[in-house]
Amino acid sequence: MAEPTAGTPEPISRLIEAFHRLPGIGPKSAQRLAYHVLRAPEQEAEALANALRDVKQRIKFCSRCCNITESDPCSYCLDVKRDGSVICVVEQALDILALERAGGFRGRYHVLHGVLNPMDGIGPEHLRLRELLQRLQSGEVQEIIMATNPSLEGEATAMYVSRLVPPGVRVTRLARGLPSGADLEYTDDLTLARALEGRQAIEP
């Protein structure tokens, strides 16, 4: 929690605390952001406030793939040119953007919104697994590509999902070209494209 400085007006203290709650923002960064907003033109501050409000009011989860979207279903689910027999499972919506930049994948997606992490109290019930299993009931899906990050939690999640998938659906994993512990969001396009091409089957 960011410690308020003595004499700091209450609105600024609240803004500093709000920034400090964001991931990766320490006390000093929170203070710099707050004072930047204070010094910025009123129109810039209003634009920031409007953008934050619009995100909360207009953005929702796709009822099919759980991606973030303004319209439901999302554009990926509505794209008839995509292969509905292959679903790429990712941790976060940002991972879809990374895979789309890499190119080469024309299937559909599913966003878990996290990974299994018992140390942080995140179990299967906290992930969008029920929605994924519902998508498999139609019989259209033939392959699940587990594109969780190559971390301990990502690997555990991939193995857990592979045990839930019904017989007849192939489960593969991105190739080991991805560096251990790296996030898809920061992986270069060529490495990501090669990882997709070299995906491997997961043995439950």
Residue pairs with C-beta under 8 A, 6 or more apart in sequence:
1 17
1 20
2 16
2 17
2 19
2 20
2 27
2 30
2 31
3 27
4 13
4 16
4 17
8 16
12 34
12 35
12 38
15 34
15 37
16 27
16 30
16 31
16 33
16 34
17 30
19 25
19 29
19 30
19 33
19 34
20 26
20 27
20 30
22 30
25 33
37 44
37 45
37 48
58 70
59 68
59 69
59 70
60 68
60 69
60 70
60 72
61 67
61 68
61 69
61 72
62 68
62 69
62 72
62 73
62 74
62 76
62 77
63 72
63 73
64 73
64 74
64 77
64 131
64 135
65 73
65 74
65 76
65 77
65 108
65 109
65 110
65 111
65 131
65 135
66 110
66 111
66 112
66 113
66 128
66 131
67 74
67 76
67 77
67 93
67 96
67 109
67 111
68 74
68 93
68 111
69 75
76 82
76 96
76 108
76 109
77 108
81 106
82 106
82 107
82 108
83 106
83 107
83 108
84 107
84 108
84 140
84 141
85 107
85 140
85 141
85 142
85 143
86 107
86 108
86 141
86 142
86 143
86 144
86 145
87 107
87 108
87 109
87 110
87 132
87 135
87 141
87 143
87 144
87 145
88 99
88 105
88 107
88 108
88 109
88 110
88 145
88 147
89 109
89 110
89 112
89 132
89 144
89 145
89 146
89 147
89 148
89 161
90 96
90 99
90 109
90 110
90 111
90 112
90 147
90 148
90 184
91 111
91 112
91 113
91 114
91 115
91 148
91 149
91 154
91 157
91 184
92 111
92 113
92 114
92 185
93 111
93 113
94 184
94 185
95 111
95 147
95 184
95 185
96 109
96 111
97 185
98 184
98 185
98 187
98 192
99 105
99 109
99 147
99 184
99 192
99 196
101 189
101 192
102 189
102 190
102 192
102 193
102 196
103 189
103 193
104 193
104 196
104 197
105 196
107 143
107 145
110 128
110 131
110 132
110 135
111 128
112 127
112 128
112 129
112 132
112 148
112 157
113 127
113 128
114 122
114 126
114 127
115 122
115 127
115 148
115 149
115 151
115 153
115 154
115 156
115 157
116 122
116 123
116 124
116 127
116 153
116 156
116 157
116 160
117 153
124 160
127 157
129 161
129 164
132 161
133 164
135 141
136 144
136 165
136 166
136 169
141 169
142 168
142 169
142 170
143 169
143 170
143 171
143 172
144 161
144 162
144 165
144 169
144 170
144 171
144 172
145 172
145 173
145 174
145 196
145 199
146 157
146 158
146 161
146 162
146 171
146 172
146 173
146 174
146 202
147 174
147 184
148 154
148 155
148 157
148 158
149 178
149 181
149 182
149 183
149 184
150 174
150 176
150 178
150 179
150 180
150 181
150 182
151 180
151 181
158 173
158 202
159 202
159 204
161 171
162 171
162 202
162 203
162 204
163 204
165 171
170 201
171 201
171 202
171 204
172 199
172 200
172 201
172 202
173 199
173 200
173 201
173 202
174 195
174 196
174 198
174 199
175 194
175 195
175 196
175 197
175 198
175 199
175 200
176 195
176 198
176 200
177 191
177 194
177 195
177 198
178 184
178 187
178 191
178 192
178 195
179 187
184 192
187 195
